[in-house]
């Protein structure tokens, strides 16, 4: 699926000049890796520079290995953006040239409001803060006793429904309604080995109420999945 057409939100006032970010051009050209547009910029940097300074900004990005490295982001004025669209052999290049002309012309006529670089930075900061707040909320929810209790009470859907769509009869372990035992199983989650945890629970409530090693492992696996998903 192709990226959305260029619009006013793609224009930014960068050092007093209205520009468009390089990656948006790569997206509109249908590149499998839109960031590869920077290779074209590097190869044609001298010619691009004849149409004005090439504005750049350094950003830190996270790699798949969780390592971080600094990359250079390019902001291109109208002439530079058109030149990149002309150099491209993409079948979408002609449509991109039309979009560039339309958007910049509308801006010159005063129909579009541009986004300053500072506005963009604030927007990105607000987005990151929102993500952080959601993460903190999710973490607090996962660590709450109510969540862990509910997570271990809820079997996966495929265990509740048979292949024909009818409810499947369930067999519950003896500890299912034993809240004291369940609380111990949750509190000891990954704090020790399964055998040691079973022994600790037996010492606390008696061997007749303690869960089996298999039952405890099943509950811990459900907790692992619930906490990983959050």
C-alpha positions in Angstrom: 0.0 0.0 0.0 1.4 3.4 -1.0 1.9 6.2 1.5 -0.5 9.1 1.7 0.0 11.9 -0.8 2.0 14.9 0.2 0.1 17.5 2.2 0.6 20.6 4.3 1.6 18.5 7.3 4.7 17.5 5.3 6.0 21.0 4.9 8.3 22.4 7.5 10.0 25.8 7.9 13.6 24.8 8.4 16.1 27.6 8.9 13.7 30.1 7.2 13.0 27.9 4.1 10.0 25.7 3.5 11.2 22.1 3.0 9.9 18.5 2.9 11.6 15.6 4.7 13.6 13.1 2.6 11.8 10.0 3.8 8.4 11.3 2.6 9.7 11.4 -0.9 11.0 7.9 -0.7 7.6 6.7 0.6 5.8 8.5 -2.3 8.2 6.9 -4.8 7.1 3.5 -3.6 10.6 2.5 -2.3 10.6 -0.7 -0.4 13.0 1.0 2.0 12.1 4.8 1.9 15.3 5.7 3.7 17.2 4.6 0.6 16.3 8.0 -0.9 19.3 9.2 1.1 21.6 7.2 -1.2 20.2 9.2 -4.2 20.8 12.4 -2.2 24.4 11.4 -1.5 25.1 10.6 -5.2 23.6 13.8 -6.4 24.6 16.1 -3.6 26.5 18.6 -5.7 23.7 19.1 -8.2 21.2 19.4 -5.4 23.4 22.1 -3.7 23.0 24.3 -6.8 19.4 24.8 -5.8 20.2 26.0 -2.3 21.7 24.7 0.9 20.8 21.1 1.8 19.3 21.3 5.3 20.1 18.5 7.7 19.4 17.4 11.2 20.9 14.6 13.2 18.6 12.1 15.0 19.2 9.1 17.2 17.5 5.9 16.0 17.3 2.5 17.6 18.5 -0.6 15.7 17.1 -4.1 15.8 19.8 -5.0 18.3 18.6 -2.2 20.6 21.8 -0.3 19.9 21.4 3.3 18.9 23.2 5.3 16.3 23.0 8.8 14.8 21.6 9.3 11.4 21.3 12.4 9.2 17.8 13.5 8.1 17.6 15.7 5.0 15.1 18.5 4.4 14.7 19.5 0.8 13.3 22.7 -0.8 10.9 22.6 -3.7 13.6 22.5 -6.4 15.6 19.9 -4.7 12.5 17.7 -4.2 11.6 18.0 -7.8 15.1 17.1 -8.9 15.0 13.9 -6.9 11.6 13.0 -8.4 13.1 13.6 -11.9 16.1 11.4 -11.2 13.9 8.6 -10.0 12.9 5.8 -12.4 9.9 4.9 -10.3 6.5 4.8 -12.1 5.2 7.0 -9.3 7.8 9.8 -10.0 5.4 11.7 -12.3 2.7 11.7 -9.7 5.1 12.8 -7.0 6.3 15.8 -9.1 2.7 16.9 -9.5 2.2 16.6 -5.7 5.3 18.6 -5.0 4.3 21.4 -7.3 0.7 21.5 -6.0 1.7 21.6 -2.3 4.4 24.2 -2.6 2.3 26.3 -5.0 -0.6 26.2 -2.4 1.8 27.3 0.2 3.0 30.3 -1.9 -0.6 31.3 -2.4 -1.0 31.3 1.4 -3.4 28.4 1.5 -1.3 26.1 3.6 0.3 26.7 7.0 3.7 25.1 7.5 5.0 23.4 10.5 8.2 24.8 12.0 11.0 22.5 13.0 10.3 23.5 16.6 6.7 22.5 16.3 7.8 19.1 14.9 10.1 18.5 17.8 7.3 19.3 20.3 5.0 17.0 18.4 7.6 14.1 18.6 8.2 14.9 22.3 4.5 14.8 23.0 4.2 11.5 21.2 7.1 9.9 23.2 5.6 11.2 26.5 2.3 9.7 25.6 4.0 6.3 24.8 5.9 6.5 28.1 2.7 7.2 30.1 0.9 4.3 28.5 3.9 2.1 29.3 4.0 3.2 32.9 0.2 2.6 33.2 0.5 -0.9 31.6 3.4 -1.8 33.9 1.4 -0.7 37.0 -1.6 -2.7 35.9 0.5 -5.8 35.3 2.2 -5.6 38.7 -1.1 -5.1 40.5 -2.5 -8.1 42.5 -5.8 -7.7 40.8 -4.2 -8.2 37.3 -2.2 -11.2 38.2 -5.1 -12.8 40.0 -7.4 -12.2 37.0 -4.7 -13.4 34.5 -4.4 -16.8 36.2 -8.2 -17.2 36.4 -8.6 -16.7 32.6 -7.7 -19.8 30.6 -6.9 -19.3 26.9 -9.9 -19.1 24.6 -9.0 -22.3 22.8 -9.4 -24.2 26.1 -13.0 -22.8 26.5 -14.4 -23.5 23.0 -14.4 -26.9 21.2 -13.8 -27.3 17.5 -17.5 -27.2 16.8 -17.9 -23.9 18.6 -19.7 -25.3 21.7 -18.4 -24.6 25.2 -15.9 -27.2 26.4 -16.4 -28.7 29.9 -13.6 -27.5 32.2 -11.7 -29.4 34.9 -10.3 -27.1 37.5 -7.5 -27.9 39.8 -8.2 -28.2 43.6 -6.5 -24.9 44.3 -8.7 -23.0 41.8 -10.9 -21.5 44.5 -8.1 -21.6 47.2 -7.2 -17.9 47.2 -4.4 -18.3 49.8 -2.7 -20.9 47.6 -3.2 -18.9 44.4 -1.7 -15.8 46.1 1.4 -17.8 47.1 1.7 -19.2 43.6 1.6 -15.6 42.2 3.9 -14.0 44.7 6.6 -16.7 44.2 6.4 -16.3 40.4 10.0 -16.9 39.0 11.5 -16.1 42.4 12.8 -19.7 42.8 12.7 -23.0 41.0 9.4 -24.8 40.6 10.4 -27.6 43.1 11.4 -25.0 45.7 8.2 -23.0 45.2 6.0 -26.1 45.6 7.9 -27.0 48.8 7.6 -23.5 50.1 3.8 -23.5 49.5 3.5 -26.9 51.2 5.4 -25.6 54.2 3.0 -22.6 54.4 -0.4 -24.3 53.8 0.3 -28.0 54.0 1.1 -30.6 51.4 -2.6 -31.5 50.8 -3.3 -28.0 49.6 -0.1 -27.3 47.7 -0.2 -27.4 43.9 1.7 -29.9 41.8 4.8 -28.9 40.0 2.9 -29.1 36.7 0.1 -27.0 37.9 2.4 -24.3 39.2 4.3 -24.3 35.9 1.1 -23.8 34.0 0.2 -20.7 36.1 3.6 -19.3 35.8 3.6 -19.6 32.0 0.3 -17.7 31.9 1.8 -15.0 34.0 4.9 -14.9 31.7 2.6 -14.3 28.6 0.5 -11.7 30.3 3.4 -9.7 31.5 5.3 -10.0 28.2 2.2 -8.8 26.3 2.0 -5.7 28.5 
